[in-house]
Amino acid sequence: MGVSQKAFNWNQRKRANTMSMKERMEGQANIEKSPPTRDLLTCQKCGFKARYKFLRCPECDVVQK
């Protein structure tokens, strides 16, 4: 484990300790309210299809609108 990972873990623990239970539960509720989409998305240029959102097509490397 590198120094940066230890610092990241320390900051996450500090943040979790200062959050109230209400904030934690609201955060979990927001995640559950908007589940990931299962729609089929296609690239406008090459027709690449995926079930996840992508900003840049992995096949033709074109930025999507």
FIDO-613169 format. One record per atom (N, C-alpha, C, CB): x, y, z; residue number from 0; atom name. Coordinates in steps of 0.02 Angstrom, whole numbers, plus 50000, padded with zeros to 5 digits. Glycine has a CB too. Layout:
BEGIN
ATOM       u       v       w   dopa   doti
ATOM       X       Y       Z    NUM     CA
...
//
This chain:
BEGIN
ATOM       u       v       w   dopa   doti
ATOM   50042   49942   50000      0      N
ATOM   50000   50000   50000      0     CA
ATOM   50045   50062   50000      0      C
ATOM   49952   50000   50061      0     CB
ATOM   50035   50104   49952      1      N
ATOM   50076   50164   49946      1     CA
ATOM   50054   50220   49992      1      C
ATOM   50075   50188   49875      1     CB
ATOM   50093   50271   49993      2      N
ATOM   50079   50329   50037      2     CA
ATOM   50014   50363   50016      2      C
ATOM   50137   50379   50034      2     CB
ATOM   50003   50369   49951      3      N
ATOM   49942   50402   49928      3     CA
ATOM   49880   50362   49947      3      C
ATOM   49944   50414   49852      3     CB
ATOM   49884   50296   49945      4      N
ATOM   49827   50254   49964      4     CA
ATOM   49813   50260   50039      4      C
ATOM   49840   50181   49945      4     CB
ATOM   49865   50263   50079      5      N
ATOM   49856   50271   50151      5     CA
ATOM   49823   50337   50167      5      C
ATOM   49923   50265   50188      5     CB
ATOM   49844   50390   50132      6      N
ATOM   49814   50456   50142      6     CA
ATOM   49741   50456   50121      6      C
ATOM   49853   50509   50104      6     CB
ATOM   49727   50424   50065      7      N
ATOM   49658   50419   50041      7     CA
ATOM   49615   50383   50093      7      C
ATOM   49655   50383   49973      7     CB
ATOM   49639   50326   50118      8      N
ATOM   49601   50288   50167      8     CA
ATOM   49590   50328   50231      8      C
ATOM   49637   50222   50184      8     CB
ATOM   49642   50364   50253      9      N
ATOM   49636   50405   50312      9     CA
ATOM   49583   50459   50303      9      C
ATOM   49704   50437   50330      9     CB
ATOM   49583   50492   50245     10      N
ATOM   49534   50544   50231     10     CA
ATOM   49464   50516   50228     10      C
ATOM   49550   50581   50166     10     CB
ATOM   49456   50456   50199     11      N
ATOM   49390   50425   50195     11     CA
ATOM   49364   50408   50265     11      C
ATOM   49392   50362   50151     11     CB
ATOM   49408   50381   50308     12      N
ATOM   49386   50366   50376     12     CA
ATOM   49367   50429   50414     12      C
ATOM   49442   50329   50414     12     CB
ATOM   49406   50482   50405     13      N
ATOM   49391   50546   50438     13     CA
ATOM   49324   50573   50414     13      C
ATOM   49447   50598   50425     13     CB
ATOM   49312   50568   50349     14      N
ATOM   49249   50593   50322     14     CA
ATOM   49190   50551   50347     14      C
ATOM   49251   50592   50245     14     CB
ATOM   49198   50485   50350     15      N
ATOM   49145   50442   50373     15     CA
ATOM   49129   50454   50447     15      C
ATOM   49163   50368   50363     15     CB
ATOM   49180   50470   50486     16      N
ATOM   49168   50482   50558     16     CA
ATOM   49132   50548   50570     16      C
ATOM   49234   50482   50595     16     CB
ATOM   49141   50597   50526     17      N
ATOM   49109   50662   50536     17     CA
ATOM   49039   50665   50506     17      C
ATOM   49152   50716   50508     17     CB
ATOM   49021   50618   50463     18      N
ATOM   48954   50618   50433     18     CA
ATOM   48903   50593   50484     18      C
ATOM   48953   50574   50369     18     CB
ATOM   48844   50621   50483     19      N
ATOM   48792   50597   50527     19     CA
ATOM   48759   50536   50494     19      C
ATOM   48739   50653   50542     19     CB
ATOM   48723   50499   50534     20      N
ATOM   48689   50439   50508     20     CA
ATOM   48637   50459   50457     20      C
ATOM   48657   50398   50566     20     CB
ATOM   48605   50517   50467     21      N
ATOM   48554   50541   50421     21     CA
ATOM   48584   50553   50352     21      C
ATOM   48521   50606   50448     21     CB
ATOM   48644   50584   50349     22      N
ATOM   48676   50596   50284     22     CA
ATOM   48694   50531   50250     22      C
ATOM   48739   50639   50294     22     CB
ATOM   48718   50483   50288     23      N
ATOM   48736   50418   50259     23     CA
ATOM   48675   50383   50229     23      C
ATOM   48768   50372   50312     23     CB
ATOM   48620   50383   50267     24      N
ATOM   48560   50350   50243     24     CA
ATOM   48530   50386   50183     24      C
ATOM   48508   50346   50299     24     CB
ATOM   48532   50453   50183     25      N
ATOM   48507   50490   50125     25     CA
ATOM   48549   50475   50063     25      C
ATOM   48507   50565   50139     25     CB
ATOM   48614   50469   50072     26      N
ATOM   48658   50452   50016     26     CA
ATOM   48642   50384   49988     26      C
ATOM   48730   50454   50038     26     CB
ATOM   48630   50335   50031     27      N
ATOM   48612   50268   50007     27     CA
ATOM   48544   50269   49973     27      C
ATOM   48611   50219   50066     27     CB
ATOM   48497   50308   49999     28      N
ATOM   48431   50312   49969     28     CA
ATOM   48434   50343   49900     28      C
ATOM   48383   50353   50014     28     CB
ATOM   48476   50394   49891     29      N
ATOM   48484   50425   49825     29     CA
ATOM   48512   50375   49775     29      C
ATOM   48528   50487   49829     29     CB
ATOM   48559   50334   49796     30      N
ATOM   48588   50284   49752     30     CA
ATOM   48534   50234   49731     30      C
ATOM   48647   50248   49785     30     CB
ATOM   48493   50213   49778     31      N
ATOM   48441   50163   49763     31     CA
ATOM   48385   50192   49721     31      C
ATOM   48413   50134   49827     31     CB
ATOM   48372   50258   49727     32      N
ATOM   48318   50289   49688     32     CA
ATOM   48335   50290   49614     32      C
ATOM   48305   50359   49713     32     CB
ATOM   48398   50299   49598     33      N
ATOM   48417   50304   49528     33     CA
ATOM   48464   50246   49510     33      C
ATOM   48452   50372   49513     33     CB
ATOM   48435   50186   49498     34      N
ATOM   48477   50129   49481     34     CA
ATOM   48509   50138   49412     34      C
ATOM   48436   50064   49483     34     CB
ATOM   48561   50101   49398     35      N
ATOM   48593   50107   49332     35     CA
ATOM   48544   50086   49277     35      C
ATOM   48656   50063   49329     35     CB
ATOM   48551   50118   49221     36      N
ATOM   48505   50104   49166     36     CA
ATOM   48526   50040   49129     36      C
ATOM   48504   50163   49116     36     CB
ATOM   48478   50006   49102     37      N
ATOM   48491   49944   49064     37     CA
ATOM   48472   49954   48990     37      C
ATOM   48451   49885   49094     37     CB
ATOM   48464   50018   48970     38      N
ATOM   48447   50032   48901     38     CA
ATOM   48507   50018   48856     38      C
ATOM   48424   50105   48894     38     CB
ATOM   48492   50002   48794     39      N
ATOM   48544   49990   48746     39     CA
ATOM   48562   50055   48711     39      C
ATOM   48522   49937   48694     39     CB
ATOM   48624   50078   48720     40      N
ATOM   48648   50140   48690     40     CA
ATOM   48691   50124   48629     40      C
ATOM   48688   50182   48741     40     CB
ATOM   48684   50164   48577     41      N
ATOM   48723   50152   48516     41     CA
ATOM   48761   50214   48496     41      C
ATOM   48676   50130   48458     41     CB
ATOM   48818   50203   48465     42      N
ATOM   48860   50258   48439     42     CA
ATOM   48828   50283   48375     42      C
ATOM   48934   50234   48428     42     CB
ATOM   48826   50350   48367     43      N
ATOM   48795   50377   48307     43     CA
ATOM   48837   50364   48245     43      C
ATOM   48784   50452   48315     43     CB
ATOM   48903   50358   48252     44      N
ATOM   48946   50352   48194     44     CA
ATOM   48955   50279   48173     44      C
ATOM   49014   50382   48209     44     CB
ATOM   48977   50235   48219     45      N
ATOM   48994   50167   48198     45     CA
ATOM   48942   50115   48217     45      C
ATOM   49060   50148   48229     45     CB
ATOM   48893   50133   48260     46      N
ATOM   48841   50086   48278     46     CA
ATOM   48860   50040   48336     46      C
ATOM   48823   50044   48219     46     CB
ATOM   48913   50055   48373     47      N
ATOM   48933   50016   48431     47     CA
ATOM   48877   50017   48482     47      C
ATOM   48999   50043   48461     47     CB
ATOM   48860   49958   48510     48      N
ATOM   48806   49953   48558     48     CA
ATOM   48833   49933   48626     48      C
ATOM   48754   49902   48535     48     CB
ATOM   48807   49965   48678     49      N
ATOM   48828   49949   48746     49     CA
ATOM   48770   49961   48794     49      C
ATOM   48889   49992   48767     49     CB
ATOM   48772   49927   48851     50      N
ATOM   48722   49936   48903     50     CA
ATOM   48746   49983   48958     50      C
ATOM   48702   49869   48933     50     CB
ATOM   48797   50022   48945     51      N
ATOM   48823   50071   48991     51     CA
ATOM   48831   50137   48955     51      C
ATOM   48890   50048   49023     51     CB
ATOM   48828   50193   48992     52      N
ATOM   48836   50258   48960     52     CA
ATOM   48909   50270   48945     52      C
ATOM   48808   50314   49006     52     CB
ATOM   48923   50296   48887     53      N
ATOM   48991   50313   48869     53     CA
ATOM   48993   50381   48836     53      C
ATOM   49022   50260   48823     53     CB
ATOM   49043   50421   48854     54      N
ATOM   49050   50487   48824     54     CA
ATOM   49089   50484   48759     54      C
ATOM   49084   50535   48872     54     CB
ATOM   49137   50439   48757     55      N
ATOM   49179   50430   48697     55     CA
ATOM   49173   50356   48677     55      C
ATOM   49255   50450   48710     55     CB
ATOM   49158   50344   48615     56      N
ATOM   49147   50276   48591     56     CA
ATOM   49213   50235   48596     56      C
ATOM   49122   50277   48516     56     CB
ATOM   49210   50176   48627     57      N
ATOM   49270   50136   48634     57     CA
ATOM   49295   50107   48567     57      C
ATOM   49257   50079   48681     57     CB
ATOM   49251   50103   48517     58      N
ATOM   49271   50075   48453     58     CA
ATOM   49301   50128   48406     58      C
ATOM   49211   50043   48419     58     CB
ATOM   49265   50183   48395     59      N
ATOM   49288   50232   48346     59     CA
ATOM   49316   50295   48378     59      C
ATOM   49230   50251   48300     59     CB
ATOM   49313   50302   48444     60      N
ATOM   49343   50357   48483     60     CA
ATOM   49312   50425   48465     60      C
ATOM   49418   50358   48470     60     CB
ATOM   49248   50426   48453     61      N
ATOM   49212   50489   48437     61     CA
ATOM   49172   50510   48498     61      C
ATOM   49165   50480   48374     61     CB
ATOM   49173   50574   48515     62      N
ATOM   49136   50599   48572     62     CA
ATOM   49061   50598   48555     62      C
ATOM   49159   50671   48592     62     CB
ATOM   49021   50570   48600     63      N
ATOM   48949   50565   48589     63     CA
ATOM   48915   50629   48611     63      C
ATOM   48920   50505   48627     63     CB
ATOM   48855   50641   48583     64      N
ATOM   48817   50701   48600     64     CA
ATOM   48769   50686   48656     64      C
ATOM   48778   50727   48539     64     CB
//
